[in-house]
C-alpha cells in the first residue's frame, strides 16, 4: 500500500515510521524544508523516533515539501497542528491550507483521514468542502474519515501498536477503508458512528484530564492555606480500590493537547448557545497555577530573608513533562517570565532542553546551576534529577512535583 502523510511532526513522523515498518511505502509532506532535509539525512527531531529507527526505513519513506507526491497514494493522513489564536479560539489555518493543497492532487478512490484534534463537525463541514473543490464527491469518489491521534510523548508502555484507534467514517464504506488502513499498524481499531463522534471522543479524553487536574490543583491551593499536605492526601485517597482515579497537582498544564483541546469544544458549543462553564473553569484554574507557584516561591524566599529581586533562582526542568524536551505550553516558561518580571536572576537545568531562546537562556549543569543559587525550584522532575543532591546543596528548595516526599529538611517547601 502507498500511504501519504501531511505534517511530519510528533504525530505524523511516528505514523510514517510505523507504516514503513509494516512494509508500506510512505510519502511524507511537510511545509518546513529544513525538517524535510533533516529527514532525508536520516536525522529525527521527534524524541519518540530515534534517528537509527528512521534510517532503517528510509528505503520506504520519502519526505518532501511537494503535495504532488501524494497523488499515487492509496490513503492520505492529515496530521497538521491545530493551535489556538491569541484569543484562545481555534486556529484551523494549517488544516485549511493542507486541505486546499490536497484538493489539487487527490484522485478518485483515495482515502483521506484527518488526525488533527479539532471540534466536532470539522471533518464534515470544513475538510469535506475543501476536498470537493477537486470536483470529486466525498463519500462517493473519495473516502473520508476522522481518527484522533493518541500520542503521549515519551511513553513506552502504550505505543501506536497497542493503543486502541478510534475511527469514524463519513459513510460505512469510508469507515471500512479507514479500519482496514489502521489495522495495519494498530492491534485494536474502534469504529464509531461518524466523524463527529470520533472528534468528540478525543475532546472528552483530554477534557476529562484537564478537569481532574484542575480539581486537584484547586485542592492543593486550599490544602496549602490550611496547612495540610496535599501529597499525603492524594496518596491516601489513591488507596481506595474503586470510585477514585489518582491525579497529582502541579504547576499547571502543558503540552500539545490539554491546554488547547478543551477550548475547541467550548468555542464550538457557543455556536449552539451552550456555555461550557465547567470546562472553562478548569482551564482558568490550570492557567492560574503558575501565578500561585510564583507566590509560593516569593513567600519561601521571604521566610529565608530574601527578596525575589536579585535572588539567583535555579529552575529544575523546563519542559512540560518528565522525560521529554517539549516546551509547548510549558508552565515553567510562565513561571520563569513572572519571576523575571519580579527581578529574579534566572538559570535553569534541563537535560532535555539545551536552550530556551525566547528567554535567552541555556541549560546549565546541575552543579553550575546550584552554585550560588538562593533557591532551587523543581518544576519538572526528569528521571535523571538527583533530588537528594538538590536538597543537600541548595539553601532553599521549592518542590512543585512532590518528588521530595520522604525527605525531611528545613530548607524544603512543597506545593
Order of alpha helices (4+ residues) and beta strands (2+ residues): beta-alpha-beta-alpha-alpha-beta-beta-alpha-beta-alpha-beta-beta-alpha-beta-alpha-alpha-alpha-alpha-beta-alpha-beta-beta-beta-alpha-beta-alpha-beta-beta
